[in-house]
Amino acid sequence: MPLQEIAQKVEKAEATAGRPKGATQLIAVSKVQPDERVEAVLEQGHRVFGENRVQEAQGRWPQFLERFDGIELHLIGPLQSNKVRAAIELFDAIHTVDSEKLARRIAMIGADLGKMPDVFIQVNTGDEPQKAGVALDDVDGLVALCRELNLPLKGLMCIPPADEEPSLHFALLAKIAKRNGLEGLSMGMSSDFERAIAQGATHVRVGSAIFGDRAYA
């Protein structure tokens, strides 16, 4: 099965990098996948999943949360202010905090709900105008603000530019995280997760390599 193959590749990449077994969490990215494929992965015992959109996740996960214990949901797509409450109610971690406004809203609504997901700051390592993520010059300031707001800040996240060597961006993210005393590194997808693990990824976001090609409507 693809899940077992990917899990073995993660383990091998950890060993090659001299990292402990289990140092990297495999997030199965289920966005735009049919429920039966997600259920098949759940049946194999996997419990950590990533979704891009709050609305899609709301339609999918309540039924699975009732049937399967120990599911952990990670939001890995952009989060709009008006979806923050729903995101906090459903997700265990948000990987895409990229502005002061969003950080403050998560802190406020999380306090209101008495529930706070883990937080990762998304960094625009390639300085791409069309891509989400905080600018390189503003990362340290946003880290400081998240700490000031008592958000459970676990680390940083990036999506490297499609036409550049991803390892350079993974190394840059690791350097910024180290400078800020952060251990979490959410980086690496189906095509490059082994290179991300070599650079210290603690979370890799793998979709099509596990589930097959996405079923876009």
Secondary structure, DSSP 4 states (H G I P E B T S, - for coil): -HHHHHHHHHHHHHHHTTPPTT-SEEEEE-TT--HHHHHHHHHTT--EEEES-HHHHHHHHHHHHHHSTT-EEEE-S---GGGHHHHHHH-SEEEEE-SHHHHHHHHHHHHHHT---EEEEEB-TT--TTS-SB-GGGHHHHHHHHHHTT--EEEEE----TTS-HHHHHHHHHHHHHHTT--EEE---TTTHHHHHHTT-SEEEE-HHHH-S----
